[in-house]
Amino acid sequence: MAQKPGIPKGTRDFSPIEMARRNYIFDIIKRNFRLFGYKQIETPAMENLSTLMGKYGEEGDKLLFKIQNSGDFLKSCSDEELVGHNLVKLTNKMCEKGLRYDLTVPFARFVVQHRNDLTMPFKRYQIQPVWRADRPQKGRYREFYQCDADVVGSDSLLNEAELLSLIDKVFAELGINIVVKINNRKILSGIAETIGEADKIVDITVAIDKIDKIGLENVNAELREKGLSEEAISRLRPVLELSGTNDEKLAVMAEMLKDSEVGMKGIAEMREVMAAIDAIGHKGEMQIDISLARGLNYYTGTIIEVKAADVQIGSITGGGRYDNLTGVFGMPGLSGVGISFGADRIYDVMCQLELFPKNLGQSVKVFFVNFGQKEAMQSLRYANALREAGISAQVYPDNAKMKKQMSAADSDNVPYVAFVGESELGKDAIVLKDMATGEQTTLTLAELIEKLK
Amino acid sequence: MAQKPGIPKGTRDFSPIEMARRNYIFDIIKRNFRLFGYKQIETPAMENLSTLMGKYGEEGDKLLFKIQNSGDFLKSCSDEELVGHNLVKLTNKMCEKGLRYDLTVPFARFVVQHRNDLTMPFKRYQIQPVWRADRPQKGRYREFYQCDADVVGSDSLLNEAELLSLIDKVFAELGINIVVKINNRKILSGIAETIGEADKIVDITVAIDKIDKIGLENVNAELREKGLSEEAISRLRPVLELSGTNDEKLAVMAEMLKDSEVGMKGIAEMREVMAAIDAIGHKGEMQIDISLARGLNYYTGTIIEVKAADVQIGSITGGGRYDNLTGVFGMPGLSGVGISFGADRIYDVMCQLELFPKNLGQSVKVFFVNFGQKEAMQSLRYANALREAGISAQVYPDNAKMKKQMSAADSDNVPYVAFVGESELGKDAIVLKDMATGEQTTLTLAELIEKLK
């Protein structure tokens, strides 16, 4: 026997039960995307490297999977270059294409390429795998799905409110209790500006994020180390001690930021978003969180992050508003706001909380035992009639021992087993066994369909 | 303005309307796969090259997209090797992974790798893209989806009958009239054996295929050129002149092949498959076609091909039985039968015959015009209530000119536009315009939901 074949590290096969669970999540997300008017697009797995390179930083360039040119991939490389081992240069000559790293850059490319066919604002959703040559580890894969929804071409904050409502609906339907954390980049800019340390916005945000874990004194010590003045540290204090309801937080911030134009713009935006999502109504908690700073270099307004309330795990969804999605492709000034559902983490949360419906592992509703050629023919006809009525059914293909057939039905978690044996032949009779109760009844085909429909 | 970005040749973006149409096809195929008890799996886009190489012939190896190793991809290559330009050797050293070329080899790898977790017979379906570095041309892409269903671990011919029934149901639901052509590899072997030219099976099959186009005399001339004896050519004549019903064809063949064991096995298998699919019932035509020889080196029993009856286009679905799916991975003796739906061609047929439902391009059912902040808040609440009832809705995010908003609704093919203006505020009233008739009515929210549910 040859060595068992395997798959590249960091990639996964999905078994039928895993697929059923993943589809359960994706179907709920898709259904809600559609209820909100997001339209699906797909882009190719391979993009030109010129589209991808330089969009994810130097580290990101290294994490792109590059596809070797077909045919003579060495034709642009001189012998000197080859033995020179300049990897970046040689890769550029041997590879013109790479696998997409996320759905955002391909979407930006899509918008620019098809801009004459798109009506703005354009609401799109996209659910496709992405690939990253990251070091694989628990919960981090080299191939994973992203589920993104974005609206581009509209500055209106109603878009933010609708995305929050969409998030709320998806998780309510999945049965996951959530806390949605909301921030605004302009408020963070306003804070840095107000305390006179506009260039230290990253250090300040890190400090705000650590306050619960390490306390005020340690945070201030860190800020001193980063070079913040004593005055700045003291002026930052109200932010570090921020607590209470959303309204209380907003009141403190508004007082603090009253002389910062950008800060007050952030406060106004936050107020409008919160008022709108409250007007719509929501089940999950919507919590202003000034420490939230994901994608700081990317987002320019609202920042959103979702945490599961009952499981210790990182963010399960995130997003925000950006001002210049397509500038890098020569189409400036296009603002948008989007979110991305983290399918793998949502899957883990659903498993941990046992939220998947119990019957997801079923292959069919009715499993016909095979008693031989004639009986199987009759069973095929019955199975066909069930399928016509939308009821899934299969006939065991071989006239195997009863024990083997029943064990196949068991392992497929089938709810009903049907017997059409010699004594049922020639009459309209099916013996149906309810696998949960063990109860057996004899039914006509019409009765069977009526019962299972 | 920078140069407009593009995508690699042979790949495609799918716009919302294209996605809606593709989903329409995939959803019908998936629904039927499930009705028949096929279970979904997914495998990674990247497989180890050791899994893929040598499985598709020498030409196929060249058409694999290979992924350059991360990090120092030159580390196994000596300078002599680099300047030696042995492309095959260097590729093997620079690339460990490739993109999957079809779904069959990954499925075989999956079955071997997970054999301890699978109950045989195993019915799986898989719908994923594949990649081939073919020269792109009209209708041939470098990235395209395959939709495969296979049963492995069962020799029963009921599997063939069920696959034929599945094909019949899918195309009936899509509205495409089909002719299903059915052959059996063993009959072809029997013919070659009977006329004493067992090694000329390919030439004989090609000749059978040409008879309608070039006539008996020309076919015989070609066979002479290929080196068939006059006696063989004369004994082949009944096959070339085969016509009539399936039963008539079977009778002629049975008489001709009566001394060939393998030929009579093929006839018996064909009779059993035809009897079973006739017992189940079918809408499309099931036609025995001795000229059908697709995948001659691969299939060992039944061969299936589907043509659209009303459109001139190649095969839109195909499949057959194979005897040794997993032997190449060290697990011999596993028989199976499978089919593959050609999604791109089915799409083209549906377009040509205008079979897609008219409303596929709709983004939402109800489009709320935005009359300003207060009105929009009220509209958001209404939209939320509609979505709770499963009715898709969106609020235009900006208080733009009416003309612009209506034109957005138009381009999205929206069936209903809702107006909540100043005079509707503070009362439970929505003005609804039916975009097909132009009719306007004023409704309460409950009436609106009732009307559209």
Interface residues (C-beta under 8 A of the other chain):
Chain A: M1 A2 Q3 K4 P5 G6 I7 P8 T11 R12 D13 F14 S15 P16 M19 A20 N23 N32 R34 L35 F36 G37 K39 Q40 I41 E42 T43 P44 A45 M46 E47 N48 S50 T51 K62 L63 F65 K66 I67 Q68 S70 D72 F73 L74 D79 L82 V83 H85 L87 L90 T91 M94 C95 E96 K97 L99 R109 F110 V112 Q113 H114 D117 T119 P121 K123 R124 P129 W131 A133 R142 E143 V151 S154 D155 S156 L158 N159 A161 E162 S165 K169 A275 A276 A279 I280 G281 F329 G330 M331 S363 V364 F367 N370 A376 M377 L380 R381 N384 R387 G390 I391 S392 A393 Q394 V395 P397 D398 S407 A408 S411 D412
Chain B: M1 A2 Q3 K4 P5 G6 I7 P8 T11 R12 D13 F14 S15 P16 M19 A20 N23 N32 R34 L35 F36 G37 K39 Q40 I41 E42 T43 P44 A45 M46 E47 N48 S50 T51 K62 L63 F65 K66 I67 Q68 S70 D72 F73 L74 D79 L82 V83 H85 L87 L90 T91 M94 C95 E96 K97 L99 R109 F110 V112 Q113 H114 D117 T119 P121 K123 R124 P129 W131 A133 R142 E143 V151 S154 D155 S156 L158 N159 A161 E162 S165 K169 A275 A276 A279 I280 G281 F329 G330 M331 S363 V364 N370 A376 M377 L380 R381 N384 R387 G390 I391 S392 A393 Q394 V395 P397 D398 S407 A408 S411 D412
